[in-house]
Amino acid sequence: MVNAVWLPLMTAGAVPNLVYCAYLMRSKRTSANFRANGTVHYWFLATVMAIFWFVSTLMYGIASLKLGALGPVYGWPFFMSLIVIVSSVIGILAGEWKDAMKAAVRLQLAGVAVLIAAVILLSYTGRHL
């Protein structure tokens, strides 16, 4: 099963991250910030984001099998590119970039354009193999 690899992979990444975060929160005495008034909304959004990430990863695993032998070769770049493209668009629509320097916004848009071009090129080459 292609999705079975995620459990050991995520556990191996989560353990050192959790240990380091706990160390930082203890040494900087910032753990109380997570229980401050008004943070329930952020906990909810973080949970929704985690659910979306988990479901998208499961969908990638299923889709890569349906793409055949080269599924991971084509599926992973599409998956990663779509994550960056969609999050960039949502960030722009949410106003995250409204106070950014014009050069930074142009660089971000250029990066998104390169990703879109790469997805189109990858799609084209996939049909002609």
Buried (B, 14 or more C-beta within 10 A) or exposed (E): EBBEEBEEEEEEEEEEEEEEEEEEBEEEEEEEEEEEEEEEEEEEEEEEEEEEEEEBBEEBBEBBBEBEEEBBEBBEBBBEBBBEBEEBEEEBEEEEBEEBEEEEEEEBEEEBEEBEEEBEEBEEEEEEE
